[in-house]
């Protein structure tokens, strides 16, 4: 309220001068008599109060005040309370909190000539308020423009597969490049994140077909590998059974038991195992004669 009254004070003085010219010297005599009737202590107290009301400034913890004295910067003050010299000093407040910059969507052509749309988000903050005021006209707008151009440059220098698979690497590269360019302005880029990558519809269908074909290839390889392993196990089992006649007979009896326990109209005729050996010997003789 006191500051608002001080802003209106020049208008009050202007109207007072106008009234003085209109009503003549009588009004001046009245005002002069009133001022002369006041105590010097009261006049000094009023002057001190007015000076403090205009000069005292308060800056919160997350801000700093860059002070210009007669046009020359003398440094940054705050947080807390400090005094400015009226008319001589001027201050510019700078916010030191982290700023979230949403980079607009950029149309990019990758190194393998694929058109994509990419958008990102940049987190930065002011670390040197003096440089942020003196070195650049608008640090927020300048950082936004550098982020857009760097995003197009970096994403356009890689292939589509790298853009999709190595986001973390691209985020670090973008952060380092943008931070290096904004460092003279007293701006620190904390991190950069790629938010969204939009692909053309035709390319999405082609990638879906490629992924489906890749899954089918893996399924066939797994099936063939399973058959190969099963054949190996069967060959090993056949070698073991052929080397141990008793094991082959036990396997034969186990097979008969398994078939006989199944429900149905299956007719089972067991053949003695010695007859199988006899047939095997006759077959070997026939092969020997031939």
C-alpha positions as CSV (number, residue, x, y, z in Angstrom):
1,X,0.0,0.0,0.0
2,X,2.8,2.4,0.9
3,X,4.5,1.7,-2.5
4,X,1.3,2.4,-4.4
5,X,0.9,5.7,-2.6
6,X,4.5,6.6,-3.6
7,X,3.7,5.9,-7.2
8,X,0.8,8.3,-7.0
9,X,2.8,11.0,-5.2
10,X,4.1,12.7,-8.4
11,X,0.6,13.2,-9.7
12,X,-0.4,14.7,-6.4
13,X,2.5,17.1,-6.5
14,X,1.6,18.1,-10.1
15,X,-2.0,18.9,-9.2
16,X,-0.7,20.8,-6.2
17,X,1.5,23.0,-8.4
18,X,-1.5,23.6,-10.8
19,X,-3.7,24.7,-7.9
20,X,-1.0,27.0,-6.6
21,X,-0.9,28.8,-10.0
22,X,-4.7,29.0,-10.1
23,X,-5.3,30.2,-6.5
24,X,-2.3,32.5,-6.3
25,X,0.1,33.0,-3.5
26,X,-2.4,32.6,-0.7
27,X,-2.3,28.8,-1.0
28,X,1.5,28.8,-1.0
29,X,1.4,30.9,2.2
30,X,-1.0,28.4,3.8
31,X,1.2,25.4,2.9
32,X,4.3,27.2,3.9
33,X,2.9,28.1,7.2
34,X,1.8,24.5,7.8
35,X,5.2,23.1,6.9
36,X,7.0,25.7,9.1
37,X,4.7,24.8,12.0
38,X,5.9,21.2,11.9
39,X,8.7,20.1,14.1
40,X,12.1,19.4,12.3
41,X,12.1,15.9,13.9
42,X,8.8,15.1,12.2
43,X,10.0,16.3,8.8
44,X,13.2,14.3,9.1
45,X,11.2,11.2,10.2
46,X,8.8,11.5,7.3
47,X,11.8,11.9,4.9
48,X,13.5,8.8,6.3
49,X,10.3,6.7,6.0
50,X,9.8,7.8,2.4
51,X,13.4,7.0,1.6
52,X,13.2,3.5,3.2
53,X,9.9,2.8,1.5
54,X,11.4,3.5,-1.9
55,X,14.9,2.0,-1.3
56,X,14.2,-1.2,0.6
57,X,13.9,-4.3,-1.7
58,X,13.2,-7.9,-0.8
59,X,14.2,-10.8,-3.0
60,X,13.0,-14.4,-2.2
61,X,15.4,-17.4,-2.0
62,X,14.9,-18.5,-5.6
63,X,15.6,-15.1,-7.1
64,X,18.6,-12.7,-7.4
65,X,18.6,-9.0,-8.2
66,X,21.1,-7.7,-10.7
67,X,22.0,-4.1,-9.7
68,X,22.8,-1.4,-12.2
69,X,24.3,1.8,-10.8
70,X,24.2,4.7,-13.3
71,X,24.0,2.1,-16.1
72,X,27.0,0.0,-14.9
73,X,26.4,-3.5,-13.4
74,X,27.7,-3.8,-9.8
75,X,26.7,-7.4,-9.2
76,X,23.8,-9.5,-8.0
77,X,22.2,-9.2,-4.5
78,X,19.9,-11.5,-2.6
79,X,18.2,-13.4,-1.3
80,X,16.7,-11.3,1.5
81,X,16.6,-7.6,2.2
82,X,18.8,-4.9,0.7
83,X,18.7,-1.2,0.0
84,X,18.8,0.5,-3.4
85,X,19.7,4.2,-3.9
86,X,16.7,5.8,-5.5
87,X,17.1,7.2,-9.1
88,X,20.8,6.0,-9.2
89,X,20.3,2.2,-8.8
90,X,18.1,0.0,-10.9
91,X,17.5,-3.8,-10.5
92,X,16.5,-6.7,-12.7
93,X,15.2,-9.8,-11.0
94,X,16.3,-13.2,-12.3
95,X,14.7,-16.6,-11.4
96,X,17.2,-19.3,-10.5
97,X,14.7,-22.2,-10.5
98,X,14.9,-25.0,-13.1
99,X,12.9,-24.1,-16.2
100,X,11.1,-26.8,-18.3
101,X,11.3,-25.9,-22.0
102,X,9.1,-27.9,-24.3
103,X,10.8,-27.9,-27.7
104,X,8.3,-27.8,-30.6
105,X,8.0,-30.7,-32.9
106,X,10.7,-30.7,-35.5
107,X,10.5,-32.3,-39.0
108,X,13.8,-34.2,-39.5
109,X,15.3,-36.2,-42.3
110,X,17.6,-38.9,-40.9
111,X,20.9,-39.9,-42.5
112,X,19.2,-42.8,-44.3
113,X,16.6,-40.4,-45.8
114,X,13.7,-41.2,-43.6
115,X,11.3,-38.3,-42.7
116,X,10.4,-38.3,-39.0
117,X,8.9,-35.8,-36.5
118,X,10.7,-35.4,-33.2
119,X,10.0,-33.3,-30.1
120,X,11.9,-33.0,-26.8
121,X,12.0,-31.3,-23.5
122,X,15.0,-29.3,-22.1
123,X,15.6,-28.7,-18.4
124,X,17.8,-25.7,-17.6
125,X,18.4,-23.0,-15.0
126,X,20.3,-19.7,-14.6
127,X,23.6,-20.1,-12.6
128,X,25.0,-16.7,-13.3
129,X,22.3,-14.0,-13.2
130,X,24.7,-11.2,-14.2
131,X,25.6,-13.0,-17.5
132,X,22.0,-13.9,-18.1
133,X,21.1,-10.2,-18.1
134,X,24.1,-8.7,-19.7
135,X,25.3,-11.2,-22.3
136,X,21.9,-12.1,-23.9
137,X,18.7,-10.1,-24.5
138,X,16.3,-13.0,-23.7
139,X,18.0,-16.1,-22.4
140,X,14.8,-18.2,-22.5
141,X,14.1,-17.4,-26.2
142,X,17.8,-17.9,-27.1
143,X,17.9,-21.3,-25.3
144,X,14.7,-22.4,-27.1
145,X,16.1,-21.5,-30.5
146,X,19.4,-23.3,-29.9
147,X,17.6,-26.4,-28.6
148,X,15.5,-26.5,-31.8
149,X,18.5,-26.2,-34.2
150,X,20.6,-28.6,-32.2
151,X,17.7,-31.2,-32.2
152,X,17.5,-31.0,-36.0
153,X,21.2,-31.2,-36.4
154,X,21.9,-34.2,-34.1
155,X,18.9,-36.2,-35.1
156,X,19.5,-35.6,-38.8
157,X,23.1,-36.9,-38.5
158,X,22.1,-40.5,-37.4
159,X,20.1,-43.3,-39.0
160,X,16.6,-44.2,-38.0
161,X,17.6,-47.4,-36.2
162,X,20.1,-45.5,-34.0
163,X,17.4,-42.8,-33.4
164,X,15.0,-45.4,-32.1
165,X,17.4,-47.6,-30.2
166,X,19.9,-45.2,-28.7
167,X,17.9,-42.5,-27.2
168,X,20.0,-42.2,-24.1
169,X,23.1,-41.6,-26.1
170,X,21.4,-38.9,-28.2
171,X,20.0,-37.3,-25.0
172,X,23.6,-37.0,-23.6
173,X,24.9,-35.6,-26.9
174,X,22.1,-33.0,-27.1
175,X,22.7,-31.9,-23.5
176,X,26.4,-31.5,-24.0
177,X,26.0,-29.4,-27.2
178,X,23.3,-27.1,-25.9
179,X,25.0,-26.6,-22.6
180,X,28.3,-25.7,-24.3
181,X,26.5,-23.0,-26.4
182,X,24.5,-21.5,-23.5
183,X,27.4,-21.5,-21.0
184,X,28.5,-17.9,-22.0
185,X,25.0,-16.7,-21.0
186,X,25.2,-18.1,-17.5
187,X,22.7,-20.9,-18.3
188,X,23.2,-24.5,-17.3
189,X,21.4,-27.2,-19.2
190,X,20.6,-29.9,-16.7
191,X,19.2,-32.6,-19.1
192,X,17.5,-33.1,-22.5
193,X,15.0,-35.9,-23.2
194,X,13.5,-37.0,-26.5
195,X,9.8,-37.3,-25.8
196,X,8.2,-38.6,-29.0
197,X,9.3,-39.8,-32.4
198,X,6.5,-40.0,-35.1
199,X,7.1,-42.2,-38.1
200,X,5.2,-42.2,-41.4
201,X,2.4,-44.7,-41.6
202,X,4.0,-46.6,-44.5
203,X,7.2,-47.0,-42.6
204,X,5.3,-48.3,-39.5
205,X,3.6,-51.0,-41.6
206,X,7.0,-52.0,-43.2
207,X,8.6,-52.2,-39.7
208,X,5.7,-54.3,-38.5
209,X,6.1,-56.7,-41.4
210,X,9.9,-56.9,-40.7
211,X,9.3,-57.6,-37.0
212,X,6.7,-60.4,-37.9
213,X,9.2,-62.0,-40.3
214,X,11.9,-61.9,-37.7
215,X,9.6,-63.6,-35.2
216,X,8.8,-66.3,-37.7
217,X,12.5,-66.8,-38.5
218,X,13.2,-67.3,-34.8
219,X,10.3,-69.7,-34.4
220,X,11.6,-71.9,-37.3
221,X,15.1,-71.8,-35.9
222,X,13.9,-72.8,-32.5
223,X,11.8,-75.7,-33.9
224,X,14.7,-77.0,-36.0
225,X,17.0,-76.8,-33.1
226,X,14.5,-78.8,-31.0
227,X,14.3,-81.4,-33.7
228,X,18.0,-81.6,-34.0
229,X,18.5,-82.1,-30.2
230,X,15.7,-84.7,-30.1
231,X,17.3,-86.6,-33.0
232,X,20.6,-86.5,-31.1
233,X,19.0,-87.9,-28.0
234,X,17.2,-90.6,-29.9
235,X,20.5,-91.7,-31.6
236,X,22.2,-91.8,-28.2
237,X,19.3,-93.9,-26.8
238,X,19.5,-96.3,-29.8
239,X,23.2,-96.8,-29.2
240,X,22.6,-97.6,-25.6
241,X,19.8,-100.0,-26.3
242,X,21.7,-101.8,-29.1
243,X,24.7,-102.3,-26.8
244,X,22.5,-103.8,-24.0
245,X,20.0,-106.5,-25.2
246,X,18.4,-106.7,-21.7
247,X,17.7,-102.9,-21.8
248,X,16.0,-103.3,-25.2
249,X,13.8,-106.1,-23.9
250,X,12.8,-104.0,-20.9
251,X,11.9,-101.2,-23.2
252,X,9.9,-103.6,-25.3
253,X,7.9,-104.8,-22.2
254,X,7.3,-101.2,-21.1
255,X,5.9,-100.3,-24.5
256,X,3.5,-103.3,-24.4
257,X,2.3,-102.2,-20.9
258,X,1.8,-98.6,-22.0
259,X,-0.3,-99.6,-25.0
260,X,-2.4,-102.2,-23.1
261,X,-3.4,-99.6,-20.5
262,X,-4.9,-97.2,-23.0
263,X,-8.7,-97.4,-23.5
264,X,-10.0,-98.5,-26.9
265,X,-10.4,-101.4,-29.2
266,X,-6.7,-101.9,-29.8
267,X,-5.7,-105.5,-30.5
268,X,-2.2,-106.3,-29.1
269,X,-0.3,-109.4,-30.2
270,X,2.9,-109.8,-28.3
271,X,5.8,-111.4,-30.1
272,X,8.6,-113.1,-28.2
273,X,11.8,-111.1,-28.1
274,X,13.8,-114.2,-29.3
275,X,11.8,-114.2,-32.5
276,X,12.9,-110.7,-33.1
277,X,16.5,-111.7,-32.7
278,X,16.0,-114.6,-35.1
279,X,14.5,-112.3,-37.7
280,X,17.4,-109.9,-37.3
281,X,19.9,-112.7,-37.8
282,X,18.1,-114.0,-40.9
283,X,18.2,-110.4,-42.3
284,X,21.9,-110.2,-41.7
285,X,22.5,-113.5,-43.6
286,X,20.5,-112.3,-46.5
287,X,22.4,-109.1,-46.7
288,X,25.7,-111.1,-46.5
289,X,24.8,-113.3,-49.4
290,X,23.7,-110.4,-51.5
